């Protein structure tokens, strides 16, 4: 069922997310009337931060940290997490969503898992329409998390800005593999788990690689998401892409 956008906005303001959940399901399934509905909504200019990177980089823990900082700032946050699909029912395998469990009942936070349904590129076919709906629904900040399958996830850069690539200090070989994909489209490079040995050496190597990259502005941020270190700085860097 597709609700009127004003009803969705009012529901989000109250922390009642039923209307937006049903409308997202409608768009996800590309049901009748969804295309016309999308044409008639006007998205607000709010940050849509795309977070990608290899499995084990700590993306979900980092997102939980971002939520904490943003909620403390009085923001309403929507998180769209694209997961691999179950081979049995085509639904999302929730995976690391447990790391965000503290926020599921918070009236300022909306978290939705979406099944990839085998769609390549780390996202889903209807993600652009879903993001547009969320941008128009009264949220202040949108976080878009991809499946985490590697180089093929460049589609995130088409629907999110800035694109954030999360890496860990042991990711030296992965950088070489990503140079023709994610490495070229990312705006912010996050070295997570920066309390690990050899972290600074990896950061220096990554900074050198970025200095050789030709293209749009890039930023590098060090975080340790499990302790919250560097997460507030990352929020500031994301917001700086929207200041001009």
Backbone bond lengths (Angstrom), bond angles and torsions (degrees), N, CA, C in turn:
res aa  C-N    CA-C-N  psi(-1)  N-CA   C-N-CA  omega(-1)  CA-C   N-CA-C  phi
1 X - - - 1.468 - - 1.521 109.88 -
2 X 1.318 116.55 130.96 1.455 121.91 176.73 1.525 109.22 -97.40
3 X 1.305 116.40 123.83 1.463 122.17 178.09 1.524 109.73 -90.59
4 X 1.317 117.09 158.83 1.461 120.62 171.62 1.517 108.22 -64.10
5 X 1.333 116.71 141.78 1.461 120.29 -175.76 1.524 111.39 -58.83
6 X 1.341 118.17 -33.29 1.456 120.64 179.57 1.523 111.01 -66.51
7 X 1.332 117.36 -35.72 1.465 121.02 176.84 1.520 110.55 -66.53
8 X 1.347 116.25 -37.25 1.468 120.24 178.15 1.522 110.11 -65.79
9 X 1.325 116.59 -44.36 1.469 120.86 -179.90 1.521 110.69 -60.90
10 X 1.312 116.97 -42.93 1.464 120.50 179.38 1.520 111.14 -65.12
11 X 1.336 116.58 -38.96 1.456 119.90 178.15 1.515 112.27 -65.01
12 X 1.339 116.47 -43.43 1.465 120.71 178.46 1.528 110.36 -61.35
13 X 1.331 116.59 -41.17 1.470 120.69 -179.87 1.526 111.14 -60.78
14 X 1.324 116.95 -30.90 1.472 121.51 -178.62 1.533 112.18 -91.45
15 X 1.337 116.80 -5.52 1.456 119.59 -176.02 1.519 112.21 80.72
16 X 1.342 117.51 13.66 1.458 123.08 177.31 1.528 107.42 -100.82
17 X 1.328 116.28 105.61 1.459 120.57 -169.54 1.528 113.86 -100.32
18 X 1.328 117.68 13.06 1.461 120.14 -176.38 1.528 111.75 -61.46
19 X 1.330 117.18 -45.15 1.461 120.28 -176.25 1.525 111.54 -62.72
20 X 1.322 116.90 -43.99 1.470 118.26 -178.78 1.520 110.44 -70.05
21 X 1.331 117.65 -34.23 1.464 120.07 178.73 1.519 110.92 -62.78
22 X 1.337 116.44 -45.55 1.461 120.11 179.98 1.524 111.56 -66.65
23 X 1.320 116.23 -37.65 1.462 119.54 179.73 1.527 111.42 -68.51
24 X 1.342 116.77 -38.12 1.464 119.98 177.10 1.526 110.20 -63.66
25 X 1.327 117.00 -41.99 1.466 120.33 177.48 1.528 110.48 -59.21
26 X 1.317 115.80 -40.43 1.466 121.10 178.64 1.531 110.34 -61.19
27 X 1.327 116.49 -45.16 1.466 120.28 179.60 1.522 110.99 -69.64
28 X 1.330 116.26 -39.67 1.465 120.83 -179.06 1.524 110.87 -59.57
29 X 1.316 115.79 -38.77 1.465 120.84 -179.32 1.522 112.82 -88.29
30 X 1.349 115.85 -2.46 1.469 121.97 179.74 1.533 111.07 51.94
31 X 1.328 113.78 49.84 1.457 119.79 -178.72 1.528 110.92 -76.55
32 X 1.311 114.86 168.41 1.465 120.49 -176.87 1.526 111.10 -58.41
33 X 1.326 116.18 132.73 1.452 122.07 178.71 1.516 114.43 94.44
34 X 1.332 117.24 -9.90 1.468 119.57 -175.97 1.532 111.91 -68.39
35 X 1.313 118.06 -39.58 1.471 120.61 -178.89 1.523 110.96 -63.08
36 X 1.316 117.40 -43.82 1.464 121.54 179.13 1.523 110.86 -65.73
37 X 1.328 116.16 -37.53 1.465 121.21 178.91 1.527 110.85 -61.09
38 X 1.323 116.32 -45.93 1.465 121.39 -177.89 1.525 110.73 -64.03
39 X 1.324 117.02 -37.15 1.468 120.44 179.76 1.529 112.20 -60.95
40 X 1.310 116.65 -27.46 1.461 121.35 -172.75 1.524 114.44 -98.07
41 X 1.332 117.85 7.78 1.466 119.03 177.40 1.524 109.88 -107.98
42 X 1.313 115.05 146.67 1.466 121.49 -179.52 1.523 109.34 -115.47
43 X 1.318 117.94 110.33 1.469 120.30 -177.93 1.525 112.00 -71.70
44 X 1.311 116.50 144.49 1.457 121.63 174.21 1.524 109.53 -83.30
45 X 1.322 115.87 153.78 1.461 120.31 179.58 1.522 109.06 -83.73
46 X 1.321 114.83 86.29 1.455 121.34 177.90 1.532 108.13 -123.65
47 X 1.329 117.34 156.14 1.464 119.18 179.21 1.522 112.34 -59.93
48 X 1.327 115.90 133.51 1.464 122.75 171.23 1.521 105.45 -122.88
49 X 1.299 116.48 91.49 1.457 121.75 -174.66 1.523 109.81 -87.40
50 X 1.327 116.26 119.11 1.456 121.02 177.54 1.515 110.20 -92.17
51 X 1.322 116.03 125.97 1.462 120.91 -177.87 1.522 109.34 -115.46
52 X 1.319 115.28 123.57 1.453 120.59 -178.08 1.525 109.14 -140.33
53 X 1.319 114.81 175.90 1.456 119.18 -178.61 1.510 110.71 144.21
54 X 1.308 117.21 168.80 1.469 120.88 -175.77 1.526 112.10 -69.65
55 X 1.329 117.63 157.10 1.465 120.90 175.72 1.526 111.09 -56.92
56 X 1.323 116.17 141.90 1.454 120.60 178.11 1.511 114.81 88.85
57 X 1.340 116.96 0.09 1.464 120.09 -179.05 1.527 112.23 -77.98
58 X 1.327 117.10 -13.09 1.466 119.99 179.30 1.512 113.48 92.48
59 X 1.338 117.61 28.11 1.463 120.82 -176.95 1.530 111.98 -60.76
60 X 1.325 116.93 -47.11 1.467 119.68 -176.54 1.522 111.68 -66.50
61 X 1.319 117.51 -38.44 1.466 120.60 176.64 1.520 110.41 -65.72
62 X 1.320 116.64 -39.31 1.458 120.95 177.95 1.529 110.23 -64.50
63 X 1.335 117.25 -41.65 1.461 120.46 178.68 1.521 110.73 -62.60
64 X 1.317 117.07 -41.59 1.465 119.86 177.23 1.525 110.57 -59.16
65 X 1.331 116.30 -38.17 1.465 120.14 177.33 1.516 112.05 -67.92
66 X 1.336 116.73 -39.84 1.468 120.58 176.98 1.527 110.64 -62.25
67 X 1.331 116.54 -42.51 1.462 120.51 178.22 1.524 110.34 -57.89
68 X 1.319 116.42 -45.40 1.475 120.37 -178.07 1.535 110.97 -59.11
69 X 1.312 116.68 -46.93 1.463 120.51 -179.53 1.521 110.76 -62.83
70 X 1.327 116.67 -45.16 1.464 121.03 -176.60 1.530 111.64 -67.38
71 X 1.322 117.72 -42.11 1.469 120.85 178.14 1.522 110.18 -64.05
72 X 1.328 116.59 -39.23 1.467 120.13 176.75 1.527 111.19 -62.01
73 X 1.325 116.64 -25.30 1.469 121.69 177.51 1.526 112.04 -86.84
74 X 1.334 116.61 2.22 1.461 120.73 179.26 1.509 114.45 83.45
75 X 1.335 117.94 19.70 1.460 121.70 -177.59 1.528 111.61 -90.43
76 X 1.340 114.57 151.51 1.456 121.33 168.60 1.523 107.47 -97.56
77 X 1.325 117.03 127.35 1.458 122.02 -169.57 1.531 110.70 -121.16
78 X 1.330 115.96 134.04 1.466 121.78 172.63 1.519 108.65 -113.43
79 X 1.324 116.29 131.94 1.458 122.19 178.10 1.519 108.35 -118.30
80 X 1.324 116.51 122.08 1.456 122.56 175.91 1.525 107.43 -111.66
81 X 1.326 116.70 113.00 1.459 121.05 -176.45 1.517 109.82 -113.89
82 X 1.313 115.99 117.43 1.460 121.14 -179.60 1.521 108.76 -90.76
83 X 1.334 115.28 121.95 1.460 121.99 -177.14 1.513 111.17 -114.44
84 X 1.351 117.01 159.49 1.466 119.23 171.56 1.522 109.73 -60.12
85 X 1.336 116.34 153.19 1.458 121.20 -179.32 1.517 111.36 -89.25
86 X 1.313 115.38 146.90 1.455 121.25 171.58 1.528 108.90 -70.49
87 X 1.330 116.71 138.07 1.462 119.69 178.33 1.524 110.89 -74.76
88 X 1.331 117.42 -11.69 1.459 121.36 -178.04 1.520 112.83 -90.57
89 X 1.364 116.80 -43.40 1.462 118.49 -173.18 1.530 113.85 -130.23
90 X 1.337 117.71 4.16 1.471 122.84 177.94 1.521 113.67 67.05
91 X 1.321 117.60 5.46 1.458 120.59 176.70 1.512 111.26 -82.23
92 X 1.339 116.24 172.26 1.457 120.67 -178.20 1.519 111.29 -76.28
93 X 1.335 115.78 137.37 1.457 121.00 169.52 1.521 106.75 -86.43
94 X 1.319 117.91 113.48 1.459 121.15 -165.52 1.516 114.65 -66.86
95 X 1.310 118.24 -22.13 1.452 120.81 171.73 1.512 114.49 51.99
96 X 1.326 116.27 -120.54 1.458 122.14 -173.92 1.517 114.21 -83.75
97 X 1.348 118.80 11.99 1.462 119.15 179.12 1.517 112.11 -59.85
98 X 1.350 116.82 -20.57 1.464 119.86 179.24 1.520 110.72 -59.24
99 X 1.319 117.77 -25.12 1.462 120.98 179.89 1.527 111.45 -70.45
100 X 1.322 117.25 -13.80 1.464 121.13 177.24 1.525 111.73 -105.37
101 X 1.326 117.78 12.82 1.461 121.17 -171.80 1.523 113.40 -59.29
102 X 1.326 117.28 -26.46 1.475 119.90 -179.08 1.517 112.50 -67.01
103 X 1.335 117.89 -12.76 1.465 120.83 -172.61 1.514 114.30 -111.49
104 X 1.315 118.31 -3.10 1.462 120.54 -174.43 1.526 113.40 -61.97
105 X 1.302 118.10 -32.50 1.469 121.01 -177.09 1.519 112.66 -103.53
106 X 1.327 116.73 7.28 1.455 119.91 -179.90 1.529 109.56 -77.86
107 X 1.331 118.86 126.53 1.472 120.88 -177.52 1.520 114.08 -67.05
108 X 1.334 118.13 -9.17 1.461 121.35 178.66 1.518 112.76 -99.02
109 X 1.332 116.45 0.82 1.468 120.09 -174.20 1.529 110.27 -131.15
110 X 1.325 115.09 127.21 1.465 121.58 175.58 1.524 108.08 -115.94
111 X 1.327 117.29 123.53 1.460 121.95 -179.32 1.517 108.52 -121.77
112 X 1.307 116.08 126.81 1.460 120.89 -178.83 1.527 109.61 -133.05
113 X 1.328 116.67 124.58 1.454 121.68 173.47 1.521 109.18 -92.77
114 X 1.307 116.06 135.41 1.464 122.45 -178.62 1.524 108.95 -123.59
115 X 1.305 116.93 135.92 1.461 121.09 -179.64 1.525 110.79 -80.01
116 X 1.321 116.57 135.59 1.468 120.67 179.50 1.522 111.76 -69.95
117 X 1.336 117.24 -27.12 1.471 122.90 179.16 1.522 111.98 52.74
118 X 1.329 114.88 34.71 1.455 119.89 176.14 1.510 114.57 79.65
119 X 1.341 117.88 3.66 1.464 120.38 -178.15 1.521 109.82 -72.11
120 X 1.321 116.86 131.39 1.461 121.37 -179.31 1.516 110.36 -77.78
121 X 1.323 115.75 158.06 1.454 120.01 176.94 1.511 113.31 102.87
122 X 1.335 118.06 0.72 1.454 121.18 175.78 1.509 114.38 84.43
123 X 1.342 118.60 -5.54 1.458 121.33 -178.33 1.528 109.27 -124.56
124 X 1.328 117.62 -156.05 1.457 121.34 176.96 1.522 108.44 -128.22
125 X 1.316 116.59 162.99 1.456 121.80 -172.85 1.527 112.50 -59.12
126 X 1.328 117.35 -38.87 1.463 121.37 -174.32 1.522 113.57 -95.84
127 X 1.328 118.04 13.84 1.467 120.22 -172.46 1.528 112.09 -62.10
128 X 1.326 117.92 -35.29 1.460 120.26 180.00 1.520 111.79 -60.82
129 X 1.332 116.79 -43.19 1.462 121.04 178.78 1.515 111.41 -67.27
130 X 1.325 116.46 -39.16 1.472 120.59 -179.44 1.521 110.52 -66.16
131 X 1.326 117.03 -42.29 1.464 120.72 177.96 1.526 110.47 -62.46
132 X 1.312 116.50 -42.42 1.467 120.73 178.85 1.524 110.62 -59.97
133 X 1.333 117.01 -42.37 1.468 121.20 177.47 1.519 111.13 -61.38
134 X 1.329 116.52 -46.37 1.462 120.47 -177.91 1.529 110.62 -64.96
135 X 1.331 117.05 -38.09 1.466 120.61 178.39 1.529 111.97 -62.55
136 X 1.306 116.62 -25.87 1.467 120.86 -177.21 1.523 113.34 -94.96
137 X 1.337 116.93 2.69 1.471 120.32 -167.47 1.526 115.50 -104.33
138 X 1.325 117.63 13.39 1.452 118.97 174.75 1.517 115.57 94.93
139 X 1.322 117.67 8.26 1.462 120.56 174.79 1.526 109.47 -83.25
140 X 1.326 115.29 159.27 1.465 121.38 178.55 1.518 112.48 -101.17
141 X 1.325 116.27 -18.08 1.473 119.88 -171.83 1.524 107.67 -157.94
142 X 1.341 116.34 134.57 1.460 121.51 178.35 1.529 108.82 -120.02
143 X 1.314 115.54 133.58 1.463 121.82 175.18 1.520 107.70 -115.44
144 X 1.317 115.86 125.29 1.460 122.06 -179.02 1.516 108.61 -115.15
145 X 1.335 116.43 113.98 1.462 121.20 -178.97 1.520 110.23 -105.69
146 X 1.327 117.05 131.13 1.455 120.34 -179.38 1.521 111.33 -91.93
147 X 1.340 114.91 173.01 1.459 121.33 -175.92 1.528 111.95 -57.07
148 X 1.327 116.89 -39.59 1.459 119.69 -177.84 1.507 112.45 91.64
149 X 1.339 115.83 46.75 1.458 119.58 -176.21 1.524 113.19 -105.30
150 X 1.331 117.36 -4.48 1.452 118.22 175.11 1.512 114.91 115.94
151 X 1.315 116.53 -141.39 1.462 123.22 -168.00 1.526 113.70 -61.18
152 X 1.342 118.61 -28.25 1.461 121.04 -173.77 1.518 113.32 -73.28
153 X 1.344 118.93 -3.47 1.460 121.28 -171.83 1.529 114.72 -83.14
154 X 1.298 117.68 22.59 1.463 120.18 -176.77 1.520 113.14 -66.76
155 X 1.326 118.65 -15.20 1.467 120.62 179.55 1.524 111.64 -60.18
156 X 1.322 117.41 -25.59 1.463 120.48 -177.96 1.522 111.00 -57.29
157 X 1.326 117.27 -32.38 1.462 121.12 -178.32 1.522 112.54 -69.23
158 X 1.329 118.00 -16.20 1.458 121.29 -179.60 1.521 112.11 -82.71
159 X 1.326 117.60 -21.61 1.469 119.88 -176.44 1.525 112.99 -120.58
160 X 1.329 117.72 -7.20 1.465 121.00 -178.37 1.523 110.25 -130.74
161 X 1.321 114.49 149.14 1.464 120.83 175.37 1.528 108.59 -156.19
162 X 1.319 116.50 124.77 1.465 127.80 0.32 1.527 112.42 -79.78
163 X 1.328 114.76 160.78 1.457 121.76 173.07 1.519 108.31 -93.21
164 X 1.324 115.67 128.94 1.459 121.60 -175.31 1.528 108.97 -113.06
165 X 1.311 116.80 122.48 1.454 122.32 177.38 1.521 108.81 -102.48
166 X 1.323 116.24 116.99 1.463 121.84 -177.83 1.523 109.11 -97.26
167 X 1.322 115.47 125.84 1.463 122.41 -179.69 1.525 109.62 -129.23
168 X 1.312 115.98 166.77 1.469 121.61 174.64 1.524 108.44 -122.72
169 X 1.330 117.68 162.22 1.472 119.98 -174.54 1.521 115.00 -56.86
170 X 1.325 117.59 -20.89 1.470 120.20 -179.11 1.523 113.03 -88.09
171 X 1.328 117.63 10.67 1.465 121.36 -169.62 1.524 114.05 -92.15
172 X 1.306 118.36 22.48 1.463 120.33 -177.18 1.518 113.78 -56.43
173 X 1.330 117.02 -46.09 1.466 120.38 -179.20 1.523 111.00 -67.97
174 X 1.351 116.76 -34.37 1.462 120.07 -178.92 1.527 111.34 -65.76
175 X 1.326 117.30 -32.96 1.462 120.06 178.32 1.526 110.01 -60.34
176 X 1.315 116.59 -41.50 1.456 119.67 -179.81 1.527 110.74 -61.93
177 X 1.337 117.10 -40.31 1.466 121.13 -179.79 1.528 111.64 -70.95
178 X 1.335 117.40 -28.91 1.457 121.03 -175.44 1.524 113.42 -86.12
179 X 1.296 118.47 -9.01 1.460 120.12 -171.09 1.526 113.16 -60.60
180 X 1.319 117.70 -22.83 1.455 119.51 178.07 1.524 112.00 -100.12
181 X 1.334 117.75 12.61 1.451 120.75 -178.18 1.509 111.87 -141.60
182 X 1.311 116.30 -104.37 1.461 121.83 -177.27 1.521 112.67 -56.27
183 X 1.302 116.83 -38.20 1.460 120.38 -176.79 1.520 111.14 -60.00
184 X 1.326 117.17 -30.57 1.458 120.89 -177.05 1.517 113.57 -81.53
185 X 1.333 118.03 -23.48 1.466 120.14 -174.62 1.524 113.43 -104.44
186 X 1.314 118.27 -15.42 1.462 120.41 -177.26 1.529 111.20 -69.26
187 X 1.332 115.65 142.69 1.469 122.03 176.26 1.524 111.64 -99.55
188 X 1.331 115.87 -36.26 1.463 121.31 -179.32 1.524 108.88 -123.31
189 X 1.312 115.66 127.31 1.462 121.22 177.25 1.527 107.89 -105.75
190 X 1.312 115.70 120.46 1.462 121.14 -179.57 1.522 109.05 -108.56
191 X 1.311 116.14 121.46 1.460 120.63 171.84 1.522 105.99 -95.01
192 X 1.322 115.83 101.03 1.459 121.72 -179.66 1.533 109.84 -87.39
193 X 1.324 115.23 164.19 1.472 121.18 -177.96 1.527 109.94 58.75
194 X 1.336 114.08 42.63 1.466 120.07 -175.30 1.525 113.98 -73.52
195 X 1.331 115.98 -1.18 1.466 118.95 175.38 1.530 111.73 -85.27
196 X 1.314 116.75 -0.98 1.464 120.29 -179.66 1.529 111.27 -77.91
197 X 1.331 115.98 156.08 1.469 119.68 176.12 1.531 110.75 -59.60
198 X 1.292 116.22 149.51 1.468 123.15 178.40 1.526 113.22 70.26
199 X 1.343 117.85 6.75 1.467 119.82 -177.63 1.523 111.44 -61.91
200 X 1.328 117.08 -45.67 1.453 119.80 -176.89 1.526 111.68 -65.37
201 X 1.312 115.89 -35.03 1.461 120.14 177.29 1.530 109.81 -62.82
202 X 1.321 116.08 -42.48 1.461 120.10 178.92 1.529 110.76 -66.06
203 X 1.330 116.58 -42.05 1.468 120.74 178.72 1.523 110.43 -59.33
204 X 1.316 116.95 -43.75 1.467 120.72 179.71 1.528 111.09 -62.80
205 X 1.331 115.62 -40.52 1.470 120.49 178.20 1.519 110.65 -64.52
206 X 1.332 116.40 -42.87 1.463 120.95 -179.74 1.523 110.80 -66.43
207 X 1.336 116.49 -41.66 1.461 120.04 178.98 1.527 110.71 -61.28
208 X 1.317 117.39 -38.35 1.462 121.12 177.97 1.526 110.56 -65.16
209 X 1.345 116.21 -41.46 1.463 120.54 178.83 1.519 111.01 -63.03
210 X 1.339 116.19 -40.17 1.469 120.43 -179.02 1.530 111.15 -68.91
211 X 1.308 117.13 -32.49 1.463 119.97 -179.95 1.521 111.41 -66.09
212 X 1.314 116.52 -20.79 1.466 121.23 -179.84 1.526 111.49 -92.90
213 X 1.328 116.91 -6.54 1.465 119.86 -177.25 1.517 110.47 -81.39
214 X 1.306 116.48 133.94 1.456 122.34 177.53 1.525 108.04 -101.30
215 X 1.322 116.67 127.44 1.456 118.61 179.92 1.513 111.78 150.93
216 X 1.342 116.74 -157.84 1.460 121.44 -176.67 1.526 112.49 -64.83
217 X 1.316 114.78 168.22 1.461 123.25 179.66 1.527 111.95 -54.65
218 X 1.312 116.26 139.29 1.460 121.80 174.28 1.522 109.73 -128.86
219 X 1.318 115.87 151.69 1.460 122.78 176.39 1.521 109.20 -131.08
220 X 1.324 116.34 152.85 1.456 122.16 177.85 1.521 108.40 -126.11
221 X 1.332 116.09 128.04 1.464 121.74 -178.69 1.522 109.14 -129.82
222 X 1.317 116.12 136.20 1.462 120.80 175.25 1.528 109.42 -99.92
223 X 1.335 115.84 133.47 1.461 120.39 178.37 1.524 110.58 -136.37
224 X 1.309 114.42 158.64 1.455 122.17 164.05 1.522 104.51 -129.54
225 X 1.326 115.69 90.35 1.465 121.34 -169.14 1.519 112.31 -60.33
226 X 1.329 117.42 -31.97 1.461 120.69 -177.25 1.524 112.25 -64.75
227 X 1.333 117.45 -24.66 1.467 121.28 178.82 1.520 112.68 -109.98
228 X 1.331 116.75 -9.22 1.459 121.34 -179.00 1.510 114.30 89.88
229 X 1.318 117.71 -3.01 1.463 120.47 -177.84 1.531 110.48 -64.65
230 X 1.334 115.90 128.57 1.453 122.22 175.78 1.516 115.28 83.72
231 X 1.343 118.11 -7.05 1.467 120.24 -175.26 1.528 111.51 -71.13
232 X 1.325 117.28 -41.63 1.461 120.19 177.45 1.528 110.68 -62.97
233 X 1.319 116.68 -37.68 1.467 120.22 176.21 1.525 110.45 -62.05
234 X 1.331 116.97 -40.32 1.458 121.05 178.99 1.525 110.94 -62.36
235 X 1.331 117.94 -42.00 1.462 120.94 176.94 1.526 110.30 -58.74
236 X 1.321 116.86 -42.97 1.458 120.86 178.60 1.518 112.33 -62.32
237 X 1.323 116.65 -39.72 1.465 120.72 179.32 1.526 110.42 -67.01
238 X 1.335 116.83 -41.97 1.468 120.37 177.40 1.530 110.02 -59.39
239 X 1.313 116.61 -48.47 1.470 120.61 -178.95 1.523 111.99 -61.82
240 X 1.338 116.91 -30.28 1.468 119.77 -177.45 1.525 111.99 -65.64
241 X 1.328 117.11 -21.57 1.467 120.07 177.81 1.520 111.62 -74.46
242 X 1.333 116.97 -10.94 1.460 121.26 -179.02 1.525 112.29 -110.09
243 X 1.315 117.47 5.91 1.464 120.21 -174.86 1.512 113.13 -78.98
244 X 1.305 118.91 -21.09 1.457 121.35 -178.16 1.528 111.35 -105.34
